[in-house]
Amino acid sequence: MVIRTTLCRIIQKSRFVHDPHLYQYSPLLIAHYGAIPSIVQKCRSSSTTINRPSLPTLLPQKRASELRPGPPSRTTESLSELLNGLEIDANNILGSSKIPDVAITLRALKTCEDIAKFLSEKAEDKAKITSNNGSPTSNLLFLEEQRKHNRHPEVNTPNRVSSSKVFPREQVSSTAFCIISDPKVFITPELLDSYVNTQALLGRPESFPHVFDLYRSKPIPKPNTNPVEYSKQNPKKISASIPLPVTNKALAAAIKARDLSSCFDIVNKSVCTSAYRRSKLFREALIPVSAAALAPFAIYKLASELSIYQETMDTFTATNLYFGGILAYVGFTATIGFVAITTANDQMDRITWAVGTPLRERWMREEERMMVDRIAGAWGFQERWRRGEEEGSDWEALREWAGMRGMVLDRTELMDGMQ
């Protein structure tokens, strides 16, 4: 009660109390400040006799500028060009009986990505305005701006465009999906990356597993054939593996959309495939395995050279002795290093390997475990002290899904306070 009385006295002495704008929205003041009827009566009696400057001019310039909407990021001309270009390219790709040029297909998907960026920026700006919890004076200013806008609505001029009405999210998403799923379109890594970026910006991750399947097993159109002929693609070859950066983007979009089934399917269709495992062997294990295969020959050559510089035994015996010692040292050191790499768990948060999982499988499936760990971190509590209290159908499905793959969710002995 003391705070209310103090606020009422401050408002009575303030120069804003005589402003007619405040009287028009006096119920907001009453609701926020608990203003007494005498203040409202004072405002009513003085609003027509005292000429005060309008409220926005008395506020700091920064607050007034924050309430006014900023300039549009694109004009109608630029968006119209994008839309017209997308329509032309999509008709050329989908309506033609020939194999479309990769450059035209990539340009169409890039156009979809640009439109998706524009729609995403507009949605973020709208969310910021909606979630703006400013002061009561700011709320009054916002209501005044809305009143003026409703009294004098703006005419749609060529300099502004309403993105949601011109080209909604569903139409952009369906257009990109129709382009990349067309049988005549050969999906390259660049096309796949642009498609994933577009759907991630639009918040539509449901099609990612199907598109990943198309990337691995879609028939390849043969050039210079009319009608178009297709050749079968081997889904297990190295080039059919989904790039890891693209998989991370797709998983991040599914997590943001809170789509657990899409998260599971993205992991299954990307890092769990034979193509990805072959690709990892080729990228990360080819050099170490080649070095291990060539190491005995290099060690024998080194041992034969060292045997020359001794006189205690014959050269043949010294060569064998040096060869065995150096080979044992290199082999034991390499084994310890392999065990240290495959058993490291500093990067693990909530998902760990079950007891008995082979070391080679741990190394081969580390990306799979890492993605499941990301899903568990997104669906569980962020506070470490609340871990283990999660419940619900999604959490139980995640626990069961991880257990079927040789992983443990929230191992008891590794949780805080359970050592």
VMD Tcl script that draws the C-alpha trace (Angstrom):
set ca {
  {0.00 0.00 0.00}
  {2.90 2.35 0.77}
  {4.47 1.62 -2.63}
  {1.16 2.33 -4.39}
  {0.73 5.65 -2.57}
  {4.31 6.67 -3.44}
  {3.81 5.83 -7.10}
  {0.57 7.79 -7.20}
  {2.31 10.87 -5.78}
  {5.09 10.54 -8.35}
  {2.54 10.32 -11.14}
  {0.66 13.37 -9.81}
  {3.84 15.46 -9.87}
  {4.96 14.13 -13.23}
  {4.55 16.25 -16.31}
  {3.24 13.21 -18.21}
  {0.02 13.08 -16.20}
  {-1.62 15.89 -18.19}
  {-0.93 14.21 -21.50}
  {-4.14 13.07 -23.25}
  {-2.42 9.92 -24.53}
  {-2.14 8.58 -21.01}
  {-5.79 9.30 -20.32}
  {-6.89 7.35 -23.37}
  {-5.25 4.26 -21.97}
  {-5.83 5.01 -18.29}
  {-7.07 1.45 -17.59}
  {-3.54 0.24 -18.39}
  {-2.13 2.68 -15.84}
  {-4.66 1.60 -13.25}
  {-3.83 -2.05 -13.87}
  {-0.08 -1.48 -13.66}
  {0.32 1.24 -11.06}
  {-2.91 0.87 -9.10}
  {-3.70 4.54 -9.75}
  {-6.41 6.14 -7.63}
  {-9.47 7.79 -9.25}
  {-8.24 11.30 -8.38}
  {-5.39 10.94 -10.86}
  {-7.78 9.89 -13.59}
  {-10.06 12.84 -12.74}
  {-7.07 15.19 -12.83}
  {-6.06 13.87 -16.19}
  {-9.65 14.24 -17.48}
  {-9.98 17.82 -16.33}
  {-6.61 18.96 -17.64}
  {-6.35 17.02 -20.87}
  {-8.35 19.60 -22.81}
  {-6.82 22.74 -21.32}
  {-3.12 22.08 -21.22}
  {-1.23 21.66 -24.42}
  {1.67 19.32 -23.76}
  {4.04 17.84 -26.30}
  {3.23 14.32 -27.35}
  {4.62 11.49 -25.29}
  {7.05 10.03 -27.85}
  {9.02 13.31 -27.95}
  {9.52 13.22 -24.19}
  {10.97 9.73 -24.18}
  {14.58 8.83 -24.92}
  {15.23 8.58 -28.61}
  {16.49 5.03 -28.30}
  {13.23 3.71 -26.88}
  {11.14 5.42 -29.55}
  {13.35 4.00 -32.28}
  {13.04 0.52 -30.82}
  {9.26 0.69 -31.02}
  {9.21 1.72 -34.65}
  {9.59 -1.13 -37.11}
  {12.86 -1.12 -39.00}
  {13.20 -0.93 -42.75}
  {12.31 -4.05 -44.70}
  {15.23 -6.33 -45.53}
  {14.05 -6.80 -49.13}
  {11.96 -4.78 -51.54}
  {9.16 -6.07 -53.69}
  {11.33 -5.83 -56.77}
  {14.07 -8.08 -55.40}
  {11.63 -10.63 -53.96}
  {9.62 -10.60 -57.17}
  {12.77 -11.33 -59.11}
  {13.57 -14.24 -56.81}
  {10.05 -15.62 -57.08}
  {9.91 -15.24 -60.84}
  {13.32 -16.83 -61.23}
  {12.35 -19.73 -58.98}
  {9.14 -20.30 -60.89}
  {10.94 -20.33 -64.22}
  {13.71 -22.67 -63.01}
  {11.25 -25.02 -61.29}
  {9.12 -25.26 -64.44}
  {12.19 -25.93 -66.56}
  {13.35 -28.68 -64.19}
  {10.04 -30.40 -63.51}
  {8.37 -29.85 -66.87}
  {11.23 -30.92 -69.13}
  {11.80 -34.49 -70.29}
  {15.58 -33.95 -70.40}
  {18.15 -34.05 -67.65}
  {18.31 -30.55 -66.12}
  {21.59 -28.71 -65.85}
  {23.19 -28.96 -62.41}
  {23.77 -25.19 -62.39}
  {20.06 -24.48 -62.96}
  {19.06 -26.92 -60.22}
  {21.54 -25.42 -57.79}
  {20.34 -21.92 -58.64}
  {16.73 -22.92 -57.95}
  {17.61 -24.41 -54.56}
  {19.74 -21.39 -53.68}
  {16.74 -19.20 -54.50}
  {14.62 -21.29 -52.14}
  {17.31 -20.85 -49.51}
  {17.33 -17.07 -49.95}
  {13.54 -16.89 -49.62}
  {13.72 -19.13 -46.55}
  {16.26 -16.78 -44.99}
  {13.96 -13.84 -45.62}
  {10.98 -15.64 -44.08}
  {13.07 -16.71 -41.11}
  {14.30 -13.17 -40.49}
  {10.74 -11.84 -40.64}
  {9.57 -14.47 -38.19}
  {12.41 -13.64 -35.79}
  {11.62 -9.91 -35.97}
  {7.96 -10.59 -35.31}
  {8.84 -12.80 -32.35}
  {11.08 -10.10 -30.88}
  {8.31 -7.53 -31.14}
  {5.77 -9.89 -29.62}
  {8.04 -10.88 -26.73}
  {9.12 -7.31 -25.98}
  {8.27 -6.78 -22.31}
  {9.04 -3.11 -22.04}
  {7.88 -0.50 -19.56}
  {4.22 0.59 -19.34}
  {5.12 3.75 -21.24}
  {6.51 1.61 -24.05}
  {3.32 -0.43 -24.10}
  {1.30 2.79 -24.37}
  {3.46 3.96 -27.24}
  {3.01 0.65 -29.01}
  {-0.78 0.90 -28.60}
  {-0.71 4.48 -29.90}
  {1.25 3.40 -32.96}
  {-1.24 0.59 -33.55}
  {-4.14 3.03 -33.22}
  {-2.64 5.38 -35.78}
  {-1.92 2.48 -38.09}
  {-5.49 1.23 -37.86}
  {-6.87 4.73 -38.46}
  {-4.60 5.39 -41.43}
  {-3.59 2.03 -42.85}
  {-0.68 1.97 -45.24}
  {-1.30 1.20 -48.86}
  {0.73 -1.65 -50.33}
  {3.33 0.23 -52.28}
  {5.95 -1.34 -54.57}
  {8.59 -0.82 -51.86}
  {7.06 -3.25 -49.31}
  {5.85 -6.80 -49.47}
  {4.20 -9.24 -47.10}
  {6.33 -12.36 -47.32}
  {3.86 -14.69 -45.61}
  {1.14 -13.91 -48.18}
  {3.32 -13.84 -51.27}
  {5.22 -17.07 -50.78}
  {4.38 -19.03 -47.62}
  {6.71 -21.50 -45.96}
  {4.79 -24.57 -47.12}
  {5.11 -23.59 -50.76}
  {8.85 -22.97 -50.51}
  {9.34 -26.28 -48.72}
  {7.27 -28.28 -51.20}
  {8.98 -26.62 -54.18}
  {12.45 -27.50 -52.87}
  {11.35 -31.08 -52.16}
  {9.82 -31.50 -55.63}
  {13.04 -30.27 -57.24}
  {15.43 -32.49 -55.31}
  {13.18 -35.59 -55.50}
  {12.62 -35.32 -59.24}
  {13.93 -38.52 -60.91}
  {15.91 -36.54 -63.49}
  {17.85 -34.58 -60.85}
  {21.14 -36.09 -59.72}
  {21.71 -35.07 -56.10}
  {25.19 -33.65 -55.57}
  {26.64 -32.68 -52.17}
  {26.05 -29.01 -53.01}
  {22.37 -29.62 -53.80}
  {21.95 -31.64 -50.62}
  {23.57 -28.93 -48.49}
  {21.38 -26.20 -49.99}
  {18.23 -28.28 -49.49}
  {19.07 -28.99 -45.85}
  {19.75 -25.29 -45.23}
  {16.40 -24.35 -46.77}
  {14.33 -26.83 -44.77}
  {16.25 -26.02 -41.58}
  {15.42 -22.33 -41.96}
  {11.78 -23.18 -42.59}
  {11.62 -25.60 -39.65}
  {10.63 -28.60 -41.82}
  {12.99 -31.51 -40.92}
  {10.51 -34.31 -41.69}
  {11.82 -34.91 -45.22}
  {15.51 -35.24 -44.30}
  {15.55 -39.06 -43.84}
  {13.82 -39.62 -47.18}
  {16.17 -37.23 -48.99}
  {19.18 -38.96 -47.40}
  {17.86 -42.24 -48.81}
  {17.53 -40.62 -52.23}
  {21.10 -39.32 -52.00}
  {22.41 -42.85 -51.38}
  {20.19 -44.99 -53.60}
  {18.48 -42.77 -56.17}
  {19.01 -44.08 -59.74}
  {21.54 -42.05 -61.71}
  {20.20 -40.58 -65.00}
  {22.36 -41.34 -68.01}
  {23.33 -38.26 -70.03}
  {22.46 -37.91 -73.72}
  {19.51 -40.30 -73.55}
  {15.97 -39.52 -74.72}
  {13.86 -40.71 -73.03}
  {16.07 -40.57 -69.98}
  {17.60 -43.87 -68.91}
  {18.79 -44.64 -65.40}
  {21.54 -46.73 -63.90}
  {21.39 -48.33 -60.46}
  {23.46 -46.66 -57.74}
  {25.39 -48.61 -55.14}
  {24.23 -47.31 -51.73}
  {27.34 -48.73 -50.02}
  {29.99 -46.88 -51.98}
  {32.08 -44.19 -50.32}
  {30.66 -41.33 -52.38}
  {27.13 -42.23 -51.19}
  {27.90 -41.27 -47.58}
  {26.14 -38.21 -46.20}
  {28.68 -35.46 -45.35}
  {29.00 -35.01 -41.61}
  {28.43 -31.20 -41.65}
  {25.15 -31.73 -43.51}
  {24.09 -34.37 -40.98}
  {24.84 -32.00 -38.10}
  {22.70 -29.27 -39.69}
  {19.82 -31.67 -40.24}
  {20.02 -32.98 -36.68}
  {20.13 -29.44 -35.28}
  {16.99 -28.55 -37.26}
  {15.16 -31.65 -36.00}
  {16.17 -30.90 -32.41}
  {14.97 -27.31 -32.79}
  {11.64 -28.57 -34.14}
  {11.39 -31.02 -31.19}
  {10.84 -33.92 -33.60}
  {12.29 -36.98 -31.87}
  {11.35 -39.48 -34.58}
  {13.10 -37.36 -37.22}
  {16.19 -37.24 -35.01}
  {16.27 -41.04 -34.84}
  {15.76 -41.39 -38.59}
  {18.45 -38.82 -39.41}
  {20.99 -40.73 -37.31}
  {19.98 -44.06 -38.89}
  {20.13 -42.75 -42.46}
  {23.47 -40.94 -42.12}
  {26.17 -42.15 -39.73}
  {24.78 -45.69 -39.29}
  {25.05 -46.65 -42.97}
  {27.72 -48.83 -44.55}
  {28.67 -45.99 -46.89}
  {29.58 -43.68 -44.01}
  {31.62 -46.36 -42.24}
  {33.56 -47.08 -45.41}
  {34.09 -43.37 -45.86}
  {35.43 -43.05 -42.31}
  {37.79 -45.97 -42.83}
  {39.06 -44.38 -46.02}
  {39.46 -40.90 -44.52}
  {40.83 -41.67 -41.07}
  {42.21 -45.22 -41.10}
  {43.89 -45.46 -44.49}
  {47.09 -43.64 -43.52}
  {47.56 -45.35 -40.11}
  {46.88 -48.80 -41.59}
  {49.27 -48.14 -44.48}
  {51.95 -46.96 -42.04}
  {51.46 -50.10 -39.92}
  {51.76 -52.30 -43.02}
  {54.98 -50.60 -44.17}
  {56.50 -50.32 -40.70}
  {58.11 -53.84 -40.62}
  {59.98 -53.22 -43.87}
  {61.25 -49.84 -42.70}
  {62.24 -51.30 -39.32}
  {64.13 -54.17 -40.94}
  {66.02 -51.72 -43.15}
  {66.92 -49.64 -40.10}
  {68.01 -52.76 -38.15}
  {70.27 -53.91 -40.98}
  {71.96 -50.51 -41.06}
  {72.47 -50.46 -37.27}
  {74.00 -53.94 -37.27}
  {76.98 -52.62 -39.21}
  {78.05 -50.34 -36.36}
  {78.60 -53.17 -33.79}
  {81.34 -55.82 -33.41}
  {80.05 -57.99 -30.55}
  {78.09 -60.42 -32.74}
  {77.65 -61.30 -36.37}
  {75.62 -59.02 -38.64}
  {72.71 -61.44 -39.15}
  {72.12 -61.96 -35.42}
  {72.40 -58.25 -34.70}
  {69.92 -57.44 -37.46}
  {67.34 -59.87 -36.07}
  {67.88 -58.58 -32.53}
  {67.49 -54.94 -33.51}
  {64.51 -55.74 -35.71}
  {62.67 -57.56 -32.92}
  {63.35 -54.86 -30.35}
  {62.32 -51.92 -32.51}
  {59.23 -53.74 -33.83}
  {58.13 -54.62 -30.30}
  {58.57 -51.01 -29.15}
  {56.59 -49.60 -32.08}
  {53.87 -52.24 -31.77}
  {53.37 -51.81 -28.03}
  {53.35 -48.02 -28.29}
  {50.81 -48.08 -31.13}
  {48.59 -50.49 -29.18}
  {48.60 -48.27 -26.10}
  {47.76 -45.25 -28.26}
  {44.86 -47.09 -29.93}
  {43.45 -48.14 -26.56}
  {43.79 -44.59 -25.22}
  {41.94 -43.15 -28.23}
  {39.10 -45.67 -28.23}
  {38.51 -45.63 -24.46}
  {38.60 -41.83 -24.00}
  {35.33 -40.58 -22.51}
  {36.01 -36.90 -21.85}
  {33.76 -35.96 -24.77}
  {30.85 -38.04 -23.43}
  {28.08 -36.24 -21.58}
  {25.02 -38.43 -21.04}
  {25.52 -41.31 -23.47}
  {28.31 -43.85 -22.85}
  {29.14 -47.24 -24.30}
  {27.85 -50.39 -22.68}
  {30.33 -52.73 -21.05}
  {31.78 -55.22 -23.53}
  {31.51 -53.04 -26.65}
  {34.58 -53.78 -28.84}
  {37.12 -50.99 -29.13}
  {37.02 -50.97 -32.93}
  {33.24 -50.55 -32.82}
  {33.56 -47.68 -30.36}
  {35.88 -45.87 -32.71}
  {33.78 -46.65 -35.77}
  {30.50 -45.52 -34.20}
  {31.73 -42.49 -32.26}
  {29.78 -40.04 -34.45}
  {26.61 -42.05 -33.83}
  {27.15 -41.90 -30.06}
  {27.92 -38.18 -30.27}
  {24.62 -37.46 -32.07}
  {22.61 -39.55 -29.62}
  {24.34 -37.59 -26.85}
  {23.19 -34.35 -28.46}
  {19.61 -35.62 -28.61}
  {19.71 -36.67 -24.95}
  {21.13 -33.29 -23.95}
  {18.36 -31.47 -25.83}
  {15.50 -33.56 -24.42}
  {16.78 -33.78 -20.85}
  {17.17 -31.19 -18.15}
  {19.95 -28.66 -18.69}
  {20.80 -28.44 -14.98}
  {23.28 -31.11 -14.03}
  {21.79 -31.53 -10.57}
  {18.41 -32.46 -12.08}
  {19.72 -35.19 -14.34}
  {18.06 -38.51 -13.73}
  {14.66 -36.96 -12.98}
  {13.44 -37.01 -16.58}
  {10.34 -39.01 -17.39}
  {7.79 -39.37 -20.14}
  {7.26 -41.40 -23.29}
  {9.89 -39.55 -25.33}
  {12.55 -40.02 -22.67}
  {11.80 -43.72 -22.29}
  {11.85 -44.16 -26.08}
  {15.26 -42.47 -26.19}
  {16.59 -44.72 -23.41}
  {15.35 -47.85 -25.16}
  {16.60 -46.71 -28.56}
  {20.09 -46.05 -27.17}
  {20.12 -49.37 -25.28}
  {19.37 -51.32 -28.44}
  {22.53 -49.85 -29.96}
  {24.89 -50.76 -27.15}
  {24.73 -47.39 -25.39}
  {23.78 -46.43 -21.85}
  {21.83 -43.28 -21.00}
  {22.92 -41.69 -17.71}
  {25.21 -44.37 -16.35}
  {24.76 -44.26 -12.59}
  {28.43 -44.46 -11.57}
  {29.33 -41.56 -13.89}
  {26.68 -39.11 -12.63}
  {27.52 -36.31 -10.21}
  {27.65 -37.50 -6.62}
  {27.53 -41.21 -7.55}
  {31.27 -41.90 -7.86}
}
mol new
graphics top color blue
foreach p $ca { graphics top sphere $p radius 0.5 }
foreach p [lrange $ca 0 end-1] q [lrange $ca 1 end] { graphics top cylinder $p $q radius 0.2 }
display resetview
